[in-house]
Amino acid sequence: MKPFSVAILIAVLFTSYSALSESAGEVLLGITVRPETLDLRVTSGGCTKKEDFNIDVNKGTTGLPPYQVTVTRIKPDHCEALSLEGVNLSFDRKKLGLDGSSTFRLTNEIGNLSPYQAKIKNHEIKKLPISSIIGKYSRIYKTGEALTEDFRPERVNIELDNNGNIVNIWKG
């Protein structure tokens, strides 16, 4: 093999490896592609906003679809609500450069185990003594009920199932 061919092979392998390692992005809980919007479900600690994400649309060298799309969280959510259901964020496809007829490949993983959910799974959440929530501003709701999206660090949220059993207690 000629030295020039080896150099090209190494460059191609390195570029492929780099593309694979960079394509990980945010683990998404779900995606809905609509003609006008790209709707993403992402994990949230209670403070996640659409501005916390960058959506990279790589149109390649030809500029023709299918494009490669990667969603990256650029600002971590350090709040402690840790919603298992996550939040929905809607992005305008035109602003992303993806008109309604553009096809694309999403490079992100889709799943249900993000860094936030791993904290829950591994029991890394701070354990609060009951005395820290008594007398605090609180909100009690049933699973599935609509909630305001304002984050209040002093508020204690108590989620109940349909039988009135507590299924989750979180601050935010």
ZALOGU-541007 format. One line per 3 residues: their letters; for each residue x, z negated, y of N, C-alpha, C, O. Coordinates in pm, 1 decimal, m for minus. Atoms other than C-alpha are relative to their C-alpha. Layout:
<banus>
a> X Z Y X Z Y X Z Y X Z Y; ... $
</banus>
This chain:
<banus>
mkp> 84.6 0.0 m117.2 0.0 0.0 0.0 89.4 0.0 123.9 188.7 m72.6 129.9; m79.3 m12.4 m121.0 133.1 93.2 341.9 m22.5 m121.6 89.0 m130.1 m181.2 84.9; 14.9 114.8 m89.2 196.3 m181.7 601.6 m119.3 13.9 94.4 m185.4 m85.1 125.6 $
fsv> 112.0 m21.8 m91.1 m62.7 m24.2 832.4 m132.7 m32.7 m69.6 m220.6 m95.5 m10.7; 121.6 26.1 77.8 m330.5 m39.1 557.3 m18.5 m148.8 m24.1 m130.7 m199.3 m18.2; 6.4 144.9 21.6 m246.0 m403.6 484.4 m46.3 m69.4 127.4 m128.8 m160.6 122.0 $
ail> 38.1 60.0 m128.3 m278.3 m490.7 853.7 m148.7 20.9 26.7 m217.0 m70.1 73.7; 142.5 m27.7 m19.9 m619.5 m322.5 870.5 m83.7 m85.8 m94.2 m184.9 m142.0 m52.4; 71.8 81.2 97.3 m734.5 m500.5 552.6 m5.5 m145.9 44.4 m110.8 m208.9 36.1 $
iav> m4.4 138.9 m47.7 m624.9 m838.8 691.2 m91.9 m17.4 120.3 m164.9 m116.2 128.2; 85.8 8.1 m118.7 m800.1 m770.4 1023.2 m147.1 2.2 m39.4 m226.5 m74.2 15.5; 139.3 m8.6 45.2 m1124.3 m673.6 844.7 m41.7 m129.4 m68.3 m150.1 m181.2 m41.6 $
lft> 32.0 125.2 69.0 m1113.6 m980.9 619.9 m12.5 m115.5 98.4 m104.2 m196.8 86.7; 5.1 107.3 m99.3 m1041.0 m1212.1 913.7 m126.3 10.8 83.6 m192.7 m89.7 108.9; 120.0 m20.9 m79.8 m1321.7 m1058.3 1120.6 m124.1 m36.6 m79.4 m215.0 m99.9 m25.7 $
sys> 115.2 33.4 84.2 m1566.5 m1089.7 829.3 m12.4 m150.1 m17.1 m122.4 m204.7 m8.4; 2.3 144.8 16.1 m1467.6 m1453.4 771.5 m44.7 m67.3 129.6 m124.5 m161.0 126.3; 38.3 56.7 m129.2 m1499.6 m1530.2 1144.7 m148.6 17.6 24.2 m215.5 m75.1 70.1 $
als> 142.3 m25.9 m20.6 m1842.6 m1369.4 1159.4 m84.1 m91.9 m87.2 m186.6 m143.3 m42.6; 74.8 88.8 88.2 m1958.5 m1571.3 858.9 3.0 m143.2 49.5 m99.5 m211.3 47.9; m10.2 139.6 m41.4 m1829.3 m1900.7 993.6 m72.3 m24.4 132.1 m123.6 m134.0 154.7 $
esa> 67.4 18.5 m127.9 m1973.8 m1842.8 1341.3 m149.8 20.9 m10.3 m224.2 m19.7 79.0; 141.2 m34.4 8.2 m2310.3 m1724.7 1214.9 m87.0 m118.0 m40.6 m209.5 m106.0 m40.7; 78.0 113.0 46.5 m2416.5 m2067.7 1094.0 m103.9 m41.9 102.7 m222.0 m51.0 69.1 $
gev> 94.9 37.6 m103.3 m2575.4 m2173.0 1424.1 m81.3 m122.2 m38.8 m40.6 m201.0 m124.2; 93.1 110.3 22.7 m2864.2 m2420.0 1425.8 m76.9 24.5 m129.9 m119.2 136.9 m156.7; 88.7 m12.8 115.0 m3047.9 m2487.6 1100.1 m142.0 m4.5 54.7 m182.2 m103.7 115.4 $
llg> 135.8 m9.7 m53.3 m3400.9 m2376.6 1187.0 m100.9 m49.6 m103.0 m84.2 m28.2 m223.1; 106.7 44.6 89.2 m3712.3 m2536.7 1042.7 m98.3 112.8 m26.1 m169.6 111.7 m126.4; 90.2 m113.0 17.4 m3904.7 m2212.5 1090.3 13.1 97.5 114.6 70.5 65.6 218.8 $
itv> m1.9 m103.7 m102.6 m3943.3 m1892.3 1287.6 m127.3 82.2 m13.4 m171.0 113.2 m124.2; 114.0 m90.7 m4.1 m4243.2 m1684.8 1391.2 36.1 110.7 97.6 68.7 85.0 213.5; m31.3 m115.2 m84.1 m4181.9 m1335.8 1524.6 m132.0 61.2 44.3 m211.0 107.5 m38.0 $
rpe> 120.3 m58.4 m58.5 m4456.8 m1216.4 1756.5 42.4 119.2 85.4 159.8 129.7 120.8; m37.9 m116.7 m80.6 m4468.5 m890.8 1956.4 66.9 m36.5 133.3 154.6 36.3 179.9; m53.0 34.7 m131.3 m4388.9 m1073.4 2282.3 94.4 m120.1 m0.6 170.3 m140.6 94.1 $
tld> m82.0 121.4 2.7 m4218.0 m1394.6 2170.9 68.9 m18.3 m134.5 28.2 36.0 m237.3; m70.6 46.3 118.8 m3973.4 m1537.5 1923.7 m19.3 m151.4 1.6 35.1 m219.4 88.6; 33.8 141.7 3.5 m4102.8 m1884.2 1827.1 82.7 m68.7 m107.4 78.6 m31.4 m224.7 $
lrv> m88.5 72.1 90.8 m3856.5 m2125.9 1671.1 m47.3 m142.8 m15.7 m89.8 m205.4 81.4; 24.1 142.9 24.5 m3921.1 m2464.0 1509.5 136.2 m59.5 m29.6 204.7 m19.9 m123.9; m130.8 64.1 13.5 m3616.3 m2685.1 1550.4 m18.5 m150.9 m5.1 m120.9 m203.6 38.3 $
tsg> 6.6 145.7 3.8 m3541.8 m3050.0 1488.3 18.7 m55.3 140.1 76.5 9.3 227.5; m8.1 60.7 m131.9 m3565.2 m3286.6 1779.5 14.0 m150.3 m12.4 m48.1 m214.0 m97.6; m10.4 144.0 m11.8 m3458.6 m3635.3 1865.2 m97.0 m52.5 104.7 m99.0 m172.1 133.7 $
gct> 97.8 39.0 m101.0 m3734.3 m3636.8 2128.1 27.4 59.8 136.2 m58.5 54.1 224.3; m36.6 m54.3 m131.6 m3552.6 m3465.4 2415.2 37.2 148.1 m5.7 93.3 200.3 90.7; m38.5 m140.2 16.0 m3506.1 m3109.4 2285.5 m80.9 89.2 93.1 m203.3 79.2 101.2 $
kke> 63.2 m97.3 m89.3 m3578.1 m2834.7 2538.3 53.0 138.9 m33.6 158.2 153.8 m95.6; m39.2 m138.2 25.3 m3559.5 m2459.0 2520.8 133.7 32.9 64.9 209.1 115.4 13.2; m126.7 m22.8 m70.2 m3269.0 m2466.8 2768.7 120.2 m53.7 m77.7 234.5 m24.9 m42.3 $
dfn> m107.2 57.0 81.0 m3066.3 m2655.0 2505.2 55.3 100.9 m101.1 146.7 69.1 m177.3; m37.6 m100.0 99.1 m3029.1 m2332.4 2304.6 49.6 128.2 64.6 7.6 166.0 174.0; m44.9 m133.9 m36.4 m2845.1 m2005.5 2335.2 m40.5 92.4 m114.3 m17.0 62.4 m231.4 $
idv> 35.4 m99.3 101.4 m2981.4 m1702.7 2154.5 84.4 123.1 27.2 67.4 192.0 127.8; m91.4 m113.6 m13.6 m2714.1 m1440.3 2102.8 m57.5 118.6 m76.0 m84.6 109.9 m195.8; 47.1 m123.1 61.2 m2837.1 m1087.7 2036.5 117.5 96.7 m0.5 156.9 149.4 103.6 $
nkg> m114.4 m89.4 13.8 m2550.0 m879.4 1903.7 m52.1 137.5 m38.6 m107.5 156.6 m146.9; 50.8 m135.4 23.7 m2634.0 m510.3 1932.6 104.3 90.5 m63.0 82.8 211.0 m76.1; m102.8 m75.6 70.6 m2313.1 m402.2 1759.8 59.4 112.4 83.2 40.2 118.2 204.7 $
ttg> m67.5 m109.0 m71.6 m2116.2 m94.5 1850.3 m94.0 114.8 30.6 m69.7 190.9 124.3; 91.6 m111.8 m22.1 m2409.7 146.4 1825.2 m110.8 m33.9 98.7 m166.5 55.5 162.4; 110.7 39.6 m87.3 m2663.5 m55.7 2024.5 m136.0 28.7 m61.4 m238.5 19.3 6.2 $
lpp> 125.1 m32.6 68.3 m2925.6 40.3 1767.4 m40.3 m112.1 m95.0 45.6 m178.1 m153.5; 46.1 100.6 95.5 m3144.0 m194.5 1561.3 37.6 39.7 m142.1 62.8 157.5 m167.4; 31.5 142.0 m17.3 m3133.3 m390.4 1343.9 115.0 m74.5 68.1 232.1 m55.7 35.2 $
yqv> m98.3 80.9 m70.9 m2957.4 m631.1 1579.0 27.1 m127.3 m81.0 m45.6 m158.7 m175.2; m33.2 126.7 64.7 m2793.3 m956.2 1470.8 m28.4 m111.9 100.7 25.8 m110.5 211.2; 42.0 107.2 m90.1 m2947.7 m1271.7 1624.7 48.0 m134.1 m55.4 27.9 m165.3 m172.8 $
tvt> m46.1 133.8 37.5 m2789.5 m1618.5 1619.1 m49.2 m100.3 104.0 m31.5 m80.8 224.3; 49.2 107.2 m86.5 m2949.7 m1933.3 1761.5 99.1 m115.6 m8.5 128.6 m165.5 m117.1; m97.7 108.1 m5.1 m2701.7 m2199.3 1874.0 m49.1 m108.5 95.4 m93.3 m79.7 206.6 $
rik> 33.9 112.2 m88.9 m2776.4 m2545.2 2013.2 121.9 m26.0 86.8 230.0 m54.4 35.2; m112.6 19.4 m91.2 m2558.3 m2581.1 2323.9 m0.1 m138.9 62.1 99.6 m181.0 120.9; 6.7 137.2 m51.2 m2675.7 m2928.1 2424.5 m63.4 m87.1 m108.1 m179.8 m67.3 m143.1 $
pdh> 56.7 84.8 106.3 m2720.3 m3196.2 2157.1 m111.4 m89.9 53.1 m113.6 m124.8 171.1; 109.8 90.6 m32.9 m3031.5 m3412.8 2156.5 35.8 m136.8 m57.2 30.0 m157.8 m178.4; m43.5 132.9 44.0 m2915.2 m3775.3 2143.5 m112.2 m103.9 1.9 m87.9 m222.4 m20.9 $
cea> 110.8 94.9 m0.4 m3260.0 m3929.6 2172.9 m27.6 m45.0 m143.4 20.7 16.5 m238.4; 13.6 63.5 130.8 m3378.1 m4144.3 1883.5 m135.9 15.0 m64.7 m166.7 m58.5 m158.5; 132.5 m14.9 60.0 m3729.7 m4021.1 1805.6 9.5 61.5 m139.5 m66.7 23.6 m228.4 $
lsl> m26.0 m61.9 129.3 m3602.7 m3804.1 1516.3 m127.0 47.1 m69.4 m161.7 m2.3 m176.7; 122.5 m56.0 55.3 m3920.5 m3606.9 1452.0 30.9 88.8 m119.5 106.2 185.3 m106.9; m21.2 m81.1 119.5 m3925.2 m3468.2 1098.0 m65.2 136.8 13.1 m17.2 234.4 m44.5 $
egv> 69.9 m126.2 m15.6 m4170.0 m3197.5 1202.6 70.5 92.2 98.1 48.3 213.3 95.3; m69.0 m79.9 m99.5 m3946.4 m3079.7 1486.3 m91.0 40.4 113.3 m202.1 m10.9 126.1; 77.2 m51.0 m112.7 m4067.6 m2896.0 1795.0 3.7 152.7 m2.1 97.1 213.5 m54.3 $
nls> 5.1 m145.0 m13.0 m4171.9 m2538.7 1863.5 51.0 40.9 136.5 11.7 m16.5 238.0; m51.5 m54.8 m124.9 m3982.5 m2344.5 2127.4 m27.6 149.4 m0.6 m0.8 217.5 m99.5; 36.9 m140.4 m7.7 m4100.3 m2004.2 2244.0 91.2 72.2 98.3 110.4 26.5 211.0 $
fdr> m91.7 m78.3 m82.3 m3860.8 m1740.2 2381.5 m58.0 139.7 20.9 m107.0 202.1 m73.2; 49.4 m132.5 m34.6 m3962.3 m1419.8 2560.1 92.6 106.7 m58.9 211.5 109.2 m27.1; m82.8 m100.9 66.7 m3838.9 m1125.8 2350.6 62.6 97.5 99.4 177.1 139.1 81.1 $
kkl> m56.5 m93.1 m99.6 m3793.0 m898.4 2654.1 122.2 m59.9 66.9 222.6 8.5 86.7; m113.3 66.5 m64.8 m3565.9 m1153.6 2821.0 120.3 m8.7 m93.2 234.5 m13.9 m47.4; m108.6 5.3 98.0 m3362.7 m1169.2 2498.6 57.1 139.2 m28.0 161.0 152.1 m92.7 $
gld> m43.3 m136.5 29.2 m3330.1 m790.1 2490.0 m53.2 50.4 m132.8 3.2 142.0 m192.7; 63.8 m38.8 126.2 m3556.5 m761.5 2184.9 m142.8 45.0 29.2 m235.6 m35.8 23.3; 136.8 m42.1 m27.4 m3854.6 m547.0 2272.9 m82.5 m13.3 m127.9 m27.3 m35.3 m235.7 $
gss> 91.2 25.2 112.5 m4158.6 m572.1 2044.5 24.9 83.6 m123.5 m15.9 45.3 m233.1; m23.7 m85.9 116.4 m4043.1 m287.7 1820.2 140.5 m15.7 m58.6 172.2 46.1 m160.2; m137.5 18.7 48.7 m3681.6 m403.7 1775.7 1.9 m82.2 m128.2 m64.0 m185.7 m138.2 $
tfr> m21.0 79.1 120.8 m3582.9 m517.7 1429.8 132.3 m73.8 13.6 222.5 m29.6 84.7; m123.9 77.2 m7.6 m3316.3 m782.9 1381.3 17.7 m82.4 m125.7 m76.1 m104.6 m202.3; m34.2 91.0 109.5 m3139.8 m1001.3 1126.9 37.0 m134.0 61.6 118.2 m140.3 154.0 $
ltn> m30.2 134.7 m47.0 m3131.3 m1375.3 1185.1 115.3 m54.4 m83.2 108.5 m53.5 m206.1; m116.0 50.2 73.7 m2793.9 m1527.3 1093.7 m11.6 m148.5 m32.5 64.1 m199.3 m115.3; 16.6 143.5 23.8 m2914.8 m1889.3 1100.7 m58.8 m28.3 m137.1 m127.7 55.0 m196.0 $
eig> 64.3 46.6 121.8 m3008.8 m2084.2 792.4 m138.5 m51.2 36.3 m160.0 m102.1 146.3; 133.9 55.3 m16.1 m3373.9 m2177.1 752.5 m10.6 m107.5 m107.3 17.4 m82.2 m224.4; 7.4 107.1 98.0 m3431.6 m2509.5 586.9 m63.3 m123.4 59.0 m126.1 m118.1 164.7 $
nls> 59.3 124.0 m48.5 m3537.8 m2866.2 626.7 101.0 m113.8 5.9 63.1 m230.8 9.3; m99.6 106.1 m10.2 m3208.3 m3051.7 644.0 97.9 33.6 111.4 196.8 104.1 91.3; m86.0 m19.1 m115.2 m3054.4 m3050.8 986.8 81.2 m127.7 18.5 60.3 m224.4 m54.8 $
pyq> m73.5 124.9 m24.7 m2806.8 m3306.0 1127.0 m92.8 m116.7 31.9 m63.4 m230.4 m5.1; 91.9 108.0 m34.1 m3104.4 m3504.0 1261.9 m68.9 m52.9 m124.8 m81.7 m174.1 m142.3; 67.2 43.7 120.9 m3285.0 m3510.5 929.3 98.3 m64.7 m96.7 60.2 m152.3 m174.4 $
aki> m101.1 62.9 84.2 m2959.4 m3596.0 752.4 16.4 m146.7 39.3 39.8 m231.6 m46.6; m8.4 139.4 m44.3 m2946.8 m3912.4 966.1 m110.1 m82.5 m65.0 m87.6 m195.0 m109.7; 112.5 70.7 60.2 m3289.5 m4007.3 836.4 25.2 m17.2 m150.2 8.2 m126.3 m204.7 $
knh> m23.6 2.4 143.7 m3200.2 m3918.7 477.0 108.5 m100.8 m36.6 97.5 m170.8 m137.2; m111.7 89.7 29.4 m2875.9 m4116.2 492.4 m17.0 m138.6 62.4 76.0 m219.2 59.5; 31.4 130.4 m57.9 m3040.5 m4413.4 668.3 100.0 m41.5 108.0 139.6 m157.8 116.0 $
eik> m93.3 31.3 m107.7 m2807.2 m4390.0 966.6 m72.3 m39.2 129.0 m8.0 m68.2 229.9; 75.4 36.5 m119.4 m3087.0 m4466.5 1211.9 16.9 m148.8 24.6 20.1 m229.8 m68.1; m12.3 141.7 m34.6 m3046.9 m4790.7 1401.1 m121.1 m76.8 m49.7 m234.7 m35.0 m27.5 $
klp> 108.2 87.1 43.1 m3253.5 m5063.2 1243.2 m30.6 m94.9 116.1 56.0 m169.4 162.0; 39.0 84.9 m112.4 m3447.7 m5238.5 1517.9 m72.8 m122.9 m51.1 m163.6 m111.2 m133.5; 76.0 118.6 39.2 m3558.1 m5597.6 1475.1 m139.7 8.4 60.5 m156.6 63.2 169.4 $
iss> 138.6 m6.1 m46.6 m3935.9 m5636.4 1513.6 m13.1 m59.0 140.4 m97.4 m15.3 218.8; 7.4 62.0 m133.2 m3872.6 m5857.3 1819.0 32.3 99.2 111.8 m6.2 77.6 226.7; m35.7 m96.2 m105.0 m3734.2 m5553.3 2002.9 m116.3 91.4 38.2 m108.3 162.7 138.2 $
iig> 113.4 m84.4 m35.8 m4073.8 m5379.0 1996.9 m122.7 m78.6 45.5 m217.0 m20.3 99.1; 113.9 81.5 m41.3 m4310.4 m5670.9 2062.9 m3.7 m6.8 152.5 97.8 m33.1 217.0; 18.1 7.5 m144.2 m4449.4 m5661.3 2415.6 48.4 124.3 73.9 49.1 124.8 197.0 $
kys> m46.5 m123.4 m63.7 m4315.1 m5310.8 2484.1 m117.3 96.2 16.9 m218.8 84.7 m51.8; 96.6 m106.8 m17.2 m4514.0 m5013.1 2610.1 m7.8 75.2 m132.2 95.6 110.3 m189.0; 10.2 m62.2 131.4 m4653.3 m4850.2 2296.1 m105.5 109.8 m4.0 m190.9 120.7 84.0 $
riy> 98.1 m105.8 24.6 m4848.2 m4554.8 2164.1 m24.6 0.0 m151.1 69.3 9.4 m230.2; 36.9 m2.5 141.0 m5035.8 m4562.9 1833.3 m82.7 125.9 m21.5 m176.9 153.3 52.9; 69.4 m126.6 24.7 m5151.8 m4234.6 1685.0 m1.6 29.9 m148.8 76.3 m26.7 m225.5 $
ktg> 7.4 m43.0 140.4 m5250.1 m4072.5 1355.9 78.8 128.6 m17.3 84.7 211.3 73.7; m76.0 m120.5 32.6 m5035.2 m3806.6 1189.6 m83.7 123.1 30.6 m198.9 133.7 m11.4; 67.3 m125.1 m32.5 m5126.5 m3465.4 1326.5 m69.6 0.4 134.2 m106.8 106.9 183.4 $
eal> 63.4 3.4 m131.5 m5278.5 m3585.3 1653.3 94.2 55.1 105.9 216.2 42.5 94.6; m80.0 m53.5 m110.0 m5161.6 m3415.7 1971.9 60.0 m115.2 80.5 m5.6 m216.2 106.2; m69.1 100.9 m80.1 m4906.6 m3614.0 2171.6 56.6 64.9 125.1 87.5 184.0 125.7 $
ted> m70.2 m50.2 m117.6 m4766.5 m3576.6 2518.9 146.9 15.4 m36.1 196.6 m53.7 m125.1; m139.9 m25.8 33.5 m4410.3 m3445.9 2517.0 98.0 m73.2 92.0 217.9 m45.2 90.3; m90.4 74.7 m87.7 m4272.5 m3686.1 2775.7 78.9 m101.0 m82.1 24.6 m164.1 m172.8 $
frp> m85.1 95.2 71.4 m3982.6 m3897.3 2653.6 14.4 m125.2 84.7 57.7 m118.8 199.7; m13.9 128.6 m67.9 m3990.4 m4264.2 2749.1 79.2 m92.5 m90.9 25.8 m141.4 m190.5; m85.1 78.5 89.6 m3699.3 m4460.2 2601.1 m53.0 m139.7 m29.5 m19.9 m197.6 m133.0 $
erv> 49.8 135.9 20.4 m3884.8 m4791.2 2641.6 m126.1 m3.5 m86.4 m168.6 m111.1 m128.4; 127.2 m4.9 73.2 m4199.0 m4673.0 2454.6 23.2 m7.6 m150.7 113.6 56.4 m204.2; m0.3 8.8 146.0 m4258.9 m4769.0 2090.5 m117.9 82.6 m50.4 m232.0 59.3 m10.5 $
nie> 102.9 m85.4 58.8 m4452.4 m4505.3 1894.2 m23.9 m44.0 m143.6 70.5 m61.4 m220.7; 34.9 41.4 135.0 m4637.7 m4608.4 1580.4 m93.2 106.0 m57.2 m204.3 126.3 m8.3; 77.7 m106.8 63.8 m4761.5 m4329.1 1355.8 m71.0 m55.6 m122.0 m10.2 m121.8 m206.1 $
ldn> 82.3 46.6 111.1 m5045.8 m4403.3 1113.9 m48.4 118.2 m82.6 m71.0 226.5 m28.6; 62.6 m104.7 80.4 m5173.0 m4200.5 818.5 m151.5 m14.4 13.4 m198.9 m101.7 86.1; 146.5 2.6 m12.4 m5546.6 m4133.5 775.7 m62.7 m128.5 m52.0 m178.2 m158.3 m21.6 $
ngn> 50.4 127.5 51.5 m5583.7 m4465.8 593.8 39.5 m117.3 88.7 5.8 m231.9 59.0; m41.3 105.6 m91.2 m5431.7 m4660.6 882.2 131.5 m66.1 m36.4 168.7 m166.7 24.1; m130.3 54.2 38.1 m5098.6 m4726.3 709.7 107.9 54.1 92.7 103.1 170.3 133.0 $
ivn> m110.4 m42.8 m85.0 m4783.5 m4713.0 921.1 93.1 89.4 m81.6 139.1 51.3 m189.2; m90.1 m90.8 68.8 m4572.8 m4410.9 824.8 130.1 21.1 79.2 229.8 68.9 25.1; m120.7 m19.7 m80.1 m4324.9 m4406.4 1112.1 m8.7 m85.5 125.9 m115.3 m97.4 186.2 $
iwk> m12.2 73.0 m126.1 m4209.4 m4624.1 1403.5 125.1 52.0 67.8 233.1 53.0 8.6; m115.1 m54.0 m72.0 m3984.0 m4474.6 1668.3 m14.1 m26.0 148.5 m123.8 m46.0 200.6; 0.4 21.6 m145.5 m3884.9 m4521.3 2028.4 17.9 134.4 69.7 92.8 221.1 24.5 $
g> m15.6 m123.2 m78.3 m3921.4 m4249.7 2286.0 m128.0 47.3 60.2 m130.0 149.6 128.6 $
</banus>
